[in-house]
Amino acid sequence: AAGFCREGYADASMETRLREAIQSIIACESHEDLPKCIETLAEFSTPENHQRIDELLDKVGRVRAIGLSSRSTVQTRESPEAQLVISPVPYHLTMQVLRERMECFGKIAYIKRRSHAIGVGADALIQFAQPAHAAYALEAVNDMKVLGPTVIARIGKT
Protein backbone atom coordinates (compact mmCIF):
# COMPACT_ATOMS: atom_id res chain seq x y z
CA ALA A 1 0.00 0.00 0.00
CA ALA A 2 1.22 3.47 -0.80
CA GLY A 3 2.68 5.26 2.19
CA PHE A 4 2.97 2.15 4.37
CA CYS A 5 6.20 2.14 6.36
CA ARG A 6 7.04 -1.56 6.81
CA GLU A 7 10.21 -0.86 8.80
CA GLY A 8 8.39 1.37 11.28
CA TYR A 9 5.65 -1.22 11.62
CA ALA A 10 8.17 -3.98 12.34
CA ASP A 11 10.40 -1.82 14.60
CA ALA A 12 7.43 -0.92 16.81
CA SER A 13 6.32 -4.60 17.00
CA MET A 14 2.93 -3.45 15.77
CA GLU A 15 1.74 -6.88 14.69
CA THR A 16 2.17 -8.28 18.18
CA ARG A 17 0.79 -5.16 19.84
CA LEU A 18 -2.27 -5.09 17.58
CA ARG A 19 -2.96 -8.77 18.21
CA GLU A 20 -2.72 -8.18 21.96
CA ALA A 21 -5.01 -5.14 21.75
CA ILE A 22 -7.55 -7.10 19.70
CA GLN A 23 -7.47 -10.01 22.14
CA SER A 24 -7.97 -7.68 25.10
CA ILE A 25 -10.89 -6.00 23.33
CA ILE A 26 -12.47 -9.39 22.59
CA ALA A 27 -12.02 -10.45 26.21
CA CYS A 28 -13.31 -7.10 27.50
CA GLU A 29 -16.48 -7.58 29.53
CA SER A 30 -17.60 -3.96 29.85
CA HIS A 31 -17.55 -0.95 27.56
CA GLU A 32 -16.03 1.00 30.45
CA ASP A 33 -12.91 -1.17 30.23
CA LEU A 34 -12.32 -0.50 26.53
CA PRO A 35 -10.00 2.51 27.03
CA LYS A 36 -7.69 0.29 29.12
CA CYS A 37 -7.76 -2.37 26.40
CA ILE A 38 -6.21 -0.10 23.77
CA GLU A 39 -3.67 1.74 25.94
CA THR A 40 -0.89 -0.08 24.11
CA LEU A 41 -1.65 1.97 20.99
CA ALA A 42 -1.85 5.37 22.71
CA GLU A 43 1.68 6.39 21.71
CA PHE A 44 0.67 6.21 18.06
CA SER A 45 -2.15 8.69 18.50
CA THR A 46 -0.19 11.62 17.11
CA PRO A 47 -1.42 14.57 15.05
CA GLU A 48 0.58 13.25 12.07
CA ASN A 49 -1.10 9.83 12.29
CA HIS A 50 -4.52 11.44 12.71
CA GLN A 51 -3.92 13.50 9.56
CA ARG A 52 -2.71 10.42 7.66
CA ILE A 53 -5.78 8.45 8.75
CA ASP A 54 -8.07 11.32 7.67
CA GLU A 55 -6.34 11.45 4.26
CA LEU A 56 -6.73 7.69 3.79
CA LEU A 57 -10.39 7.77 4.83
CA ASP A 58 -11.03 10.62 2.37
CA LYS A 59 -9.32 8.62 -0.38
CA VAL A 60 -11.38 5.52 0.42
CA GLY A 61 -14.55 7.64 0.45
CA ARG A 62 -13.78 9.07 -3.01
CA VAL A 63 -13.01 5.63 -4.46
CA ARG A 64 -16.20 4.22 -2.94
CA ALA A 65 -18.24 7.10 -4.37
CA ILE A 66 -16.78 6.42 -7.81
CA GLY A 67 -17.67 2.73 -7.47
CA LEU A 68 -21.22 3.48 -6.38
CA SER A 69 -21.80 5.96 -9.20
CA SER A 70 -20.47 3.53 -11.79
CA ARG A 71 -22.71 0.82 -10.35
CA SER A 72 -25.79 2.92 -11.05
CA THR A 73 -24.78 3.73 -14.64
CA VAL A 74 -23.81 0.35 -16.02
CA GLN A 75 -23.56 0.38 -19.80
CA THR A 76 -24.46 -3.03 -21.17
CA ARG A 77 -25.96 -4.70 -24.20
CA GLU A 78 -29.33 -6.26 -23.63
CA SER A 79 -28.79 -9.97 -23.47
CA PRO A 80 -31.59 -12.47 -22.86
CA GLU A 81 -29.10 -14.67 -20.99
CA ALA A 82 -28.44 -11.81 -18.55
CA GLN A 83 -32.13 -11.00 -17.99
CA LEU A 84 -34.01 -12.32 -15.01
CA VAL A 85 -37.81 -12.29 -15.00
CA ILE A 86 -39.34 -12.23 -11.51
CA SER A 87 -42.97 -13.30 -11.22
CA PRO A 88 -45.10 -12.41 -9.40
CA VAL A 89 -43.65 -9.33 -7.71
CA PRO A 90 -45.37 -8.92 -4.33
CA TYR A 91 -46.58 -5.44 -3.45
CA HIS A 92 -44.00 -5.08 -0.65
CA LEU A 93 -41.16 -5.50 -3.17
CA THR A 94 -40.78 -2.01 -4.60
CA MET A 95 -38.28 -1.51 -7.40
CA GLN A 96 -35.82 -0.01 -4.91
CA VAL A 97 -36.14 -2.95 -2.51
CA LEU A 98 -35.82 -5.36 -5.43
CA ARG A 99 -32.63 -3.58 -6.58
CA GLU A 100 -31.17 -3.62 -3.06
CA ARG A 101 -31.85 -7.34 -2.64
CA MET A 102 -30.61 -8.36 -6.07
CA GLU A 103 -27.53 -6.21 -6.60
CA CYS A 104 -25.51 -8.42 -4.25
CA PHE A 105 -25.65 -11.07 -7.00
CA GLY A 106 -24.13 -8.80 -9.66
CA LYS A 107 -24.26 -5.47 -11.42
CA ILE A 108 -27.74 -4.45 -12.51
CA ALA A 109 -28.15 -2.39 -15.68
CA TYR A 110 -31.84 -1.68 -15.08
CA ILE A 111 -35.08 -3.01 -13.63
CA LYS A 112 -38.46 -2.72 -15.34
CA ARG A 113 -41.83 -3.44 -13.79
CA ARG A 114 -44.36 -5.02 -16.16
CA SER A 115 -48.04 -5.04 -15.25
CA HIS A 116 -50.03 -8.16 -16.03
CA ALA A 117 -52.49 -7.89 -18.89
CA ILE A 118 -55.35 -8.86 -16.60
CA GLY A 119 -54.53 -5.86 -14.41
CA VAL A 120 -53.72 -7.67 -11.19
CA GLY A 121 -50.09 -7.98 -10.10
CA ALA A 122 -46.86 -7.43 -11.94
CA ASP A 123 -43.61 -9.00 -13.07
CA ALA A 124 -40.17 -7.47 -13.00
CA LEU A 125 -37.42 -7.73 -15.58
CA ILE A 126 -33.91 -7.33 -14.20
CA GLN A 127 -31.13 -6.80 -16.75
CA PHE A 128 -27.80 -7.84 -15.26
CA ALA A 129 -24.46 -6.84 -16.76
CA GLN A 130 -23.33 -10.48 -17.07
CA PRO A 131 -25.20 -13.75 -17.71
CA ALA A 132 -23.35 -15.28 -14.75
CA HIS A 133 -24.87 -12.64 -12.46
CA ALA A 134 -28.36 -13.54 -13.68
CA ALA A 135 -27.69 -17.26 -13.18
CA TYR A 136 -26.49 -16.64 -9.63
CA ALA A 137 -29.57 -14.52 -8.87
CA LEU A 138 -31.84 -17.15 -10.47
CA GLU A 139 -30.50 -19.78 -8.09
CA ALA A 140 -30.92 -17.45 -5.10
CA VAL A 141 -34.54 -16.62 -5.96
CA ASN A 142 -35.70 -20.13 -6.86
CA ASP A 143 -33.63 -22.30 -4.52
CA MET A 144 -32.91 -20.06 -1.53
CA LYS A 145 -36.18 -18.08 -1.79
CA VAL A 146 -34.45 -14.72 -1.12
CA LEU A 147 -37.51 -12.81 -2.39
CA GLY A 148 -40.09 -14.94 -0.64
CA PRO A 149 -41.65 -18.39 -0.93
CA THR A 150 -44.09 -17.52 -3.74
CA VAL A 151 -41.71 -15.63 -6.03
CA ILE A 152 -40.34 -17.49 -9.05
CA ALA A 153 -37.61 -16.39 -11.44
CA ARG A 154 -36.56 -17.48 -14.91
CA ILE A 155 -33.93 -16.34 -17.39
CA GLY A 156 -35.39 -13.95 -19.98
CA LYS A 157 -36.14 -15.07 -23.53
CA THR A 158 -35.84 -13.28 -26.83
C-alpha positions, -999 to 999 in steps of 0.1 A, spaced: 0 0 0 12 35 -8 27 53 22 30 21 44 62 21 64 70 -16 68 102 -9 88 84 14 113 56 -12 116 82 -40 123 104 -18 146 74 -9 168 63 -46 170 29 -34 158 17 -69 147 22 -83 182 8 -52 198 -23 -51 176 -30 -88 182 -27 -82 220 -50 -51 218 -76 -71 197 -75 -100 221 -80 -77 251 -109 -60 233 -125 -94 226 -120 -104 262 -133 -71 275 -165 -76 295 -176 -40 298 -176 -9 276 -160 10 305 -129 -12 302 -123 -5 265 -100 25 270 -77 3 291 -78 -24 264 -62 -1 238 -37 17 259 -9 -1 241 -17 20 210 -18 54 227 17 64 217 7 62 181 -21 87 185 -2 116 171 -14 146 151 6 132 121 -11 98 123 -45 114 127 -39 135 96 -27 104 77 -58 85 87 -81 113 77 -63 114 43 -67 77 38 -104 78 48 -110 106 24 -93 86 -4 -114 55 4 -146 76 4 -138 91 -30 -130 56 -45 -162 42 -29 -182 71 -44 -168 64 -78 -177 27 -75 -212 35 -64 -218 60 -92 -205 35 -118 -227 8 -104 -258 29 -110 -248 37 -146 -238 3 -160 -236 4 -198 -245 -30 -212 -260 -47 -242 -293 -63 -236 -288 -100 -235 -316 -125 -229 -291 -147 -210 -284 -118 -186 -321 -110 -180 -340 -123 -150 -378 -123 -150 -393 -122 -115 -430 -133 -112 -451 -124 -94 -436 -93 -77 -454 -89 -43 -466 -54 -34 -440 -51 -7 -412 -55 -32 -408 -20 -46 -383 -15 -74 -358 0 -49 -361 -30 -25 -358 -54 -54 -326 -36 -66 -312 -36 -31 -318 -73 -26 -306 -84 -61 -275 -62 -66 -255 -84 -42 -256 -111 -70 -241 -88 -97 -243 -55 -114 -277 -45 -125 -282 -24 -157 -318 -17 -151 -351 -30 -136 -385 -27 -153 -418 -34 -138 -444 -50 -162 -480 -50 -153 -500 -82 -160 -525 -79 -189 -554 -89 -166 -545 -59 -144 -537 -77 -112 -501 -80 -101 -469 -74 -119 -436 -90 -131 -402 -75 -130 -374 -77 -156 -339 -73 -142 -311 -68 -168 -278 -78 -153 -245 -68 -168 -233 -105 -171 -252 -137 -177 -234 -153 -148 -249 -126 -125 -284 -135 -137 -277 -173 -132 -265 -166 -96 -296 -145 -89 -318 -172 -105 -305 -198 -81 -309 -175 -51 -345 -166 -60 -357 -201 -69 -336 -223 -45 -329 -201 -15 -362 -181 -18 -345 -147 -11 -375 -128 -24 -401 -149 -6 -416 -184 -9 -441 -175 -37 -417 -156 -60 -403 -175 -91 -376 -164 -114 -366 -175 -149 -339 -163 -174 -354 -139 -200 -361 -151 -235 -358 -133 -268 
